[in-house]
Amino acid sequence: MNVLAQLKSIEGIASDVRQTRATIISSDGAWGNSHLYECFFRLSGTPVALRVTDPIFIEDGETVRVVGIHNGNGVFDAVAYYNRTSGASGNYGQGTVEKFFALGMAVVGGIMVFLIVPFTNLFFRVDIHFGDPLSLMIAFTGLLLLIWGGIRFLQRRSEIRTIKILLNDE
């Protein structure tokens, strides 16, 4: 069962609110460091671990709706919240970044398949035809990127849309 099918929302009164801020260091260094805000609280008695990319505005006694999944330890792992009392909200913005990265990969794949192979001889004065091993390798790689990027883009878009629907109780 995929994570998207497991997403659900719960709502209640926040209590025992504790917040932290963690720094995530990227392993490749190119993306830099990012910050993750964490908030641990109970929502009408249910333990919640909320992790988002922006500061969290939840205090004891406020009515909050969260979207996420129940983990095996009895904690609700939330990736988005809406504070009905104050109107503040936030989500784990990584889904949006992943969505645009996947779209970029699909575009690069499309360029490889539909532009590089047919026009290589114009730019580099190399006579490459669709039957050549180099053109087949470029076209195959581009096709894989196009398919992978397209599927990941649609998955991320669907996940973001589902979170918005669950968060807004539509």
NUKOLZA-492609 format. One record per residue: residue in three letters; x, y, z of N, C-alpha, C in turn. Coordinates in pm, whole numbers, padded with zeros to 5 digits, always signed. Atoms other than C-alpha are relative to their C-alpha. Example, Ala and Ser with C-alpha at 12.3 -4.5 7.8 and 13.67 -1.06 7.14 Angstrom:
ALA+00089-00119+00000+01230-00450+00780+00090+00120+00000 SER-00082-00119-00006+01367-00106+00714-00077+00109+00073 
***
This chain:
MET+00085-00118+00000+00000+00000+00000+00089+00124+00000 ASN-00085-00118+00007+00146+00339-00094-00036+00100+00109 VAL+00017-00098-00106+00185+00633+00143-00120+00090-00027 LEU+00110-00088+00035-00068+00844-00046-00134-00058+00045 ALA+00124+00065-00041-00343+00591+00025-00015-00002+00152 GLN+00003+00003-00145-00250+00593+00396-00021+00137+00062 LEU+00015-00134-00055-00266+00973+00437-00141+00022+00052 LYS+00129-00036-00056-00544+01091+00662+00017+00125+00084 SER-00007-00120-00084-00630+01393+00869-00071-00026+00132 ILE+00066+00004-00130-00716+01429+01233-00006+00143+00052 GLU+00018-00134-00054-00837+01732+01423-00034-00009+00147 GLY+00030-00003-00141-00858+01827+01787+00063+00119+00068 ILE-00058-00107-00082-00736+02047+02069+00143-00037+00036 ALA-00142+00026-00027-00357+02075+02102+00031+00016+00149 SER-00049-00009-00139-00192+02009+02438+00142-00055+00005 ASP-00139+00044-00022+00159+01942+02573+00090+00037-00119 VAL-00073-00043+00120+00309+02142+02281+00147+00026+00033 ARG-00146-00021-00011+00690+02124+02249+00054+00015-00141 GLN-00052-00025+00134+00879+02267+01953+00152-00002-00001 THR-00145-00001+00020+01231+02221+01819+00028+00042-00144 ARG-00043-00032+00136+01427+02327+01513+00128-00078-00026 ALA-00116+00082+00034+01671+02089+01346+00062+00051-00129 THR-00070-00034+00124+01933+02160+01082+00035-00128-00071 ILE-00030+00117+00080+01959+01905+00805+00115+00037-00093 ILE-00115-00026+00084+02297+01893+00637-00004-00094-00118 SER+00006+00080+00122+02288+01777+00278+00130-00077-00016 SER-00118+00083+00016+02526+01493+00200+00085+00040-00120 ASP-00080-00038+00116+02628+01633-00138+00053+00142+00010 GLY-00053-00134-00020+02685+01988-00014-00050+00102-00101 ALA+00042-00094+00104+02548+02141-00335-00130+00070+00037 TRP+00130-00058-00033+02202+02203-00192+00008+00082+00128 GLY-00014-00076-00123+02333+02353+00133-00077-00064+00114 ASN+00070+00048-00117+02177+02314+00473-00143+00050-00002 SER+00138-00045-00012+01806+02330+00539-00046-00021+00143 HIS+00053+00008-00135+01602+02371+00851-00133-00073-00001 LEU+00124+00074-00017+01326+02146+00968-00055+00035+00137 TYR+00064-00034-00126+01083+02256+01234-00083-00119+00045 GLU+00072+00114-00055+00941+01990+01461-00085+00046+00117 CYS+00089-00030-00111+00650+02009+01699-00060-00131+00047 PHE+00054+00121-00060+00551+01731+01933-00111+00043+00096 PHE+00113-00039-00083+00209+01754+02097-00104-00111-00002 ARG+00114+00092+00000-00111+01572+02172-00117+00075-00064 LEU+00117-00056+00066-00418+01630+01961-00120-00079+00049 SER+00111+00070-00066-00720+01538+02172+00046-00138+00048 GLY-00054+00123-00058-00500+01273+02335+00090-00080-00091 THR-00083+00075+00095-00332+01139+02019+00137+00065-00011 PRO-00134-00059+00017+00048+01188+02014+00027+00032-00147 VAL-00028-00046+00135+00154+01387+01706+00144+00049-00008 ALA-00133-00051+00032+00500+01447+01559-00013+00071-00134 LEU+00016-00083+00120+00476+01733+01308+00136+00050-00044 ARG-00128-00047+00056+00772+01807+01080-00029+00078-00127 VAL+00024-00086+00115+00756+02099+00837+00123+00088-00025 THR-00116-00080+00039+00997+02335+00659-00010+00146+00045 ASP+00018-00138-00048+00855+02661+00804-00032-00002+00149 PRO+00033-00004-00143+00809+02777+01164-00144-00043+00026 ILE+00130+00055-00037+00514+02618+01343-00065+00092+00103 PHE+00073-00086-00091+00249+02826+01517-00118-00077+00059 ILE+00101+00078-00073+00061+02595+01753+00026+00019+00149 GLU-00011-00015-00145-00007+02659+02122-00106-00087+00067 ASP+00096+00079-00077-00187+02466+02394-00139+00063-00010 GLY+00138-00044+00000-00566+02487+02368-00054+00040-00136 GLU+00047-00040+00132-00583+02571+01996-00054-00121-00077 THR+00058+00105+00083-00791+02370+01748+00086-00014-00125 VAL-00095+00024+00108-00558+02211+01492-00042-00123-00079 ARG+00019+00115+00089-00599+01980+01192+00137-00033-00057 VAL-00128+00045+00056-00298+01773+01080-00025-00111-00101 VAL+00007+00104+00102-00239+01546+00780+00128-00082+00009 GLY-00116+00088-00007-00009+01245+00792-00042-00145+00005 ILE+00031+00142-00013+00001+00876+00875+00030-00045+00143 HIS-00029+00062-00129-00012+00667+01191+00120-00094-00020 ASN-00113+00094+00011+00324+00498+01241-00027-00120+00090 GLY+00020+00123-00076+00365+00159+01406+00013+00017+00150 ASN-00022-00023-00144+00445+00315+01745-00113+00078+00066 GLY+00113-00071-00058+00109+00484+01798+00006+00150-00013 VAL-00015-00145+00019+00229+00830+01694-00051+00036-00140 PHE+00046-00049+00130+00065+01029+01416+00111+00089-00057 ASP-00107-00076+00065+00348+01148+01185-00064+00096-00100 ALA+00068-00101+00081+00216+01473+01038+00099+00074-00089 VAL-00081-00073+00096+00351+01651+00730-00061+00135-00036 ALA+00067-00129+00025+00106+01945+00724-00095+00028+00116 TYR+00095-00037-00105-00108+02141+00968-00076+00126-00039 TYR+00079-00123+00011-00379+02404+00979-00054+00031+00138 ASN+00045-00043-00131-00439+02592+01302-00129+00078-00020 ARG+00131-00064+00021-00810+02672+01294-00018+00122+00090 THR+00014-00111-00093-00776+02906+01592+00069+00126-00053 SER-00076-00118+00044-00507+03136+01449+00002+00019-00151 GLY-00004-00008+00147-00534+03058+01076+00137-00034-00059 ALA-00134+00034+00048-00165+02959+01053+00000-00141-00057 SER-00012+00133+00057-00064+02662+00841+00141-00020-00052 GLY-00131+00032+00055+00241+02486+00705+00004-00143-00046 ASN-00015+00136+00047+00361+02175+00531+00146-00029-00025 TYR-00135+00041+00032+00668+01979+00448+00021+00031-00146 GLY-00013-00052+00136+00764+02175+00136+00082-00084-00095 GLN-00083+00085+00085+00989+01899+00004-00080-00060-00115 GLY+00082+00055+00108+00699+01761-00197-00002+00090-00122 THR+00000-00095+00111+00693+02078-00407+00134-00002-00071 VAL-00134+00004+00060+01069+02068-00462+00016-00127-00083 GLU-00008+00127+00072+01051+01702-00561-00085+00002-00127 LYS+00089-00009+00116+00762+01779-00797+00069+00074-00114 PHE-00065-00077+00105+00960+02042-00987+00130-00065-00047 PHE-00118+00075+00041+01276+01830-00988-00041-00109-00100 ALA+00049+00105+00090+01079+01544-01147-00044+00060-00134 LEU+00040-00067+00124+00928+01785-01400+00123+00039-00081 GLY-00124-00034+00069+01279+01906-01483+00064-00121-00066 MET-00055+00120+00059+01397+01551-01539-00080-00044-00123 ALA+00084+00035+00115+01102+01487-01771+00031+00092-00118 VAL-00032-00095+00107+01185+01802-01968+00136-00032-00061 VAL-00133+00038+00051+01554+01703-01995-00011-00125-00086 GLY+00019+00122+00078+01448+01358-02114-00065+00028-00134 GLY+00067-00037+00125+01215+01509-02372+00094+00071-00095 ILE-00099-00069+00084+01492+01737-02497+00097-00099-00061 MET-00095+00100+00051+01727+01441-02527-00063-00081-00114 VAL+00065+00085+00100+01474+01236-02724-00036+00079-00125 PHE+00057-00070+00115+01322+01501-02946+00087+00109-00061 LEU-00084-00106+00056+01599+01760-02992+00145-00041-00024 ILE-00143+00030+00013+01948+01627-02929+00027-00099-00111 VAL-00027+00102+00101+01931+01316-03140-00026+00052-00142 PRO+00022-00044+00138+01769+01474-03449+00092+00114-00046 PHE-00075-00118+00040+01978+01792-03441+00148-00003+00036 THR-00141+00009-00037+02319+01666-03325+00091+00032-00118 ASN-00088-00025+00115+02464+01675-03675+00000+00149-00038 LEU+00001-00144+00028+02360+02043-03706+00093+00076+00093 PHE-00079-00073-00098+02534+02152-03386+00146-00042+00004 PHE-00135+00051-00017+02842+01931-03378+00061-00052-00129 ARG-00045+00048+00130+02876+01843-03745+00040-00148+00006 VAL-00019+00144-00012+02857+01476-03648-00121-00065-00065 ASP+00109+00065+00072+02653+01251-03867-00056-00114+00085 ILE+00064+00100-00086+02430+01069-03615-00140-00023-00054 HIS+00132+00038+00048+02124+00884-03733-00067-00083+00109 PHE+00073+00074-00103+01855+00708-03532+00044-00145+00013 GLY-00045+00138-00010+02015+00372-03605+00136-00014+00067 ASP-00133+00006-00061+02355+00462-03455-00009-00034+00149 PRO+00002+00034-00143+02446+00322-03111-00004+00123+00092 LEU-00001-00120-00084+02516+00672-02971-00138+00064+00005 SER+00132-00062+00002+02182+00810-03083-00102-00088+00072 LEU+00091+00089-00071+02002+00501-02952+00019+00012+00151 MET-00028-00014-00142+02174+00540-02614-00057+00133+00053 ILE+00054-00130-00041+02084+00911-02594-00152-00004+00002 ALA+00146+00007+00008+01726+00844-02703-00057-00088+00112 PHE+00048+00090-00105+01685+00552-02458+00011+00067+00137 THR-00018-00071-00127+01828+00754-02166-00102+00111+00014 GLY+00099-00107-00003+01608+01047-02257-00140-00051+00023 LEU+00132+00060-00017+01303+00825-02279-00021-00046+00144 LEU+00009+00041-00141+01376+00678-01934-00021+00120+00091 LEU+00016-00122-00080+01416+01027-01786-00139+00060-00018 LEU+00132-00054+00030+01097+01141-01955-00109-00078+00074 ILE+00100+00084-00067+00896+00847-01819+00011+00012+00151 TRP-00020-00008-00145+01050+00854-01469-00043+00136+00052 GLY+00035-00134-00045+01016+01230-01437-00149+00025-00007 GLY+00145-00018+00013+00659+01227-01563-00077-00073+00108 ILE+00069+00078-00105+00552+00953-01321+00021+00064+00136 ARG-00027-00062-00130+00725+01116-01021-00072+00134+00014 PHE+00070-00128-00003+00578+01457-01112-00148-00022+00032 LEU+00141+00027-00024+00226+01313-01124-00025-00052+00141 GLN+00013+00050-00136+00280+01127-00795+00008+00113+00101 ARG-00017-00112-00093+00404+01440-00615-00118+00095-00008 ARG+00113-00089+00017+00126+01653-00762-00125-00058+00067 SER+00114+00067-00063-00131+01399-00647+00012+00004+00152 GLU-00021-00003-00144+00023+01385-00299-00029+00139+00056 ILE+00022-00138-00046+00022+01765-00263-00149+00033-00003 ARG+00143-00025+00012-00338+01783-00384-00077-00074+00110 THR+00066+00078-00105-00444+01507-00141+00020+00066+00136 ILE-00027-00068-00128-00276+01687+00151-00086+00124+00013 LYS+00083-00122-00005-00456+02012+00063-00147-00035+00025 ILE+00139+00040-00018-00790+01833+00040-00024-00046+00144 LEU+00015+00050-00137-00740+01654+00374+00016+00113+00101 LEU-00025-00110-00093-00612+01971+00541-00119+00095+00007 ASN+00113-00093+00006-00908+02179+00428-00135-00069+00019 ASP+00122+00077-00028-01162+01901+00502-00101+00013-00113 GLU+00088-00011+00116-01302+01912+00147-00058-00134-00037 
***
